[in-house]
Amino acid sequence: MLLELRDIVTRYGEIEALRGISLEVAPGEIVALLGANGAGKSTTLKTISRVLVPASGEVRFDGKPLSGSPEDVVALGIAHVPEGRKIFPGLSVVDNLRLGATARKAKRAEVQRDVDEMFALFPMLRTLSAKLGWTLSGGEQQMLAIARGLMARPRLLLLDEPSLGLAPLIVTDLMERIAGIARDGTTILLVEQNAHLALQIAQRAYVLETGRVALQGEARDLLANEEMQRAYLGSAVRVAAPA
């Protein structure tokens, strides 16, 4: 397994946000992490990226215990695209992208090649390259946030609510691009409130309830699960599934 969480407990002060969760992500997979607001999805990603330090349990990456600072985690090959995008509003699109490669200490020519790759993946960003972050629409900001994460050349990409606040047509396009990123070899752990769309592009999924894993399994099985349909699945919108 590329990523393993074993009996993770994470607290905010005295409040236990994760109550002994375990999950795993294999190389090349898209694994969806689903659940209602407050279930612990974002806390799980923050625990993996070391923004939060677990009170107990173990996170393992590529077979080794994960420790250190968030910067150390990035250097190991994990990029975290947080909820709310968190792009730099006063910097241009291209400067936001270049910052994504900072931890690699790459040469200028190498960084420029990667910027060009991001423009190929998200052509809209090329036309916006000189625009400041605050002038972008929500969908444009989300594409920039994902592209900036990919500039670190991660083996594992943590995506937190990429569809939040976006129009349905933009969400469908974004999910297809996320599926394409996985096809190109980047493993993805996807936190997403739109369970139906997430399960269409994921291979497997975990459903959290109040900090615990309530359901888990193959994405196609969860799509047909009556409990999932009652609690989480909305109207169907088709997107291109990963090969």
FENLINDA-V504034 format. One record per run of one state. SS is the DSSP state (hx for helix, st for strand, lp for the rest). FROM is the first residue (numbers start at 1). TO is the last residue. If there is no record, write none. Layout:
# FENLINDA-V504034
SS&FROM&TO ; SS&FROM&TO
This chain:
# FENLINDA-V504034
lp&1&2 ; st&3&12 ; lp&13&14 ; st&15&25 ; lp&26&29 ; st&30&35 ; lp&36&40 ; hx&41&48 ; lp&49&55 ; st&56&61 ; lp&62&63 ; st&64&65 ; lp&66&69 ; hx&70&76 ; lp&77&77 ; st&78&81 ; lp&82&91 ; st&92&92 ; hx&93&99 ; lp&100&101 ; hx&102&104 ; lp&105&107 ; hx&108&121 ; lp&122&122 ; hx&123&127 ; lp&128&131 ; st&132&132 ; hx&133&135 ; lp&136&137 ; hx&138&150 ; lp&151&155 ; st&156&160 ; lp&161&167 ; hx&168&183 ; lp&184&186 ; st&187&191 ; lp&192&194 ; hx&195&201 ; lp&202&203 ; st&204&209 ; lp&210&211 ; st&212&218 ; hx&219&223 ; lp&224&225 ; hx&226&231 ; lp&232&243
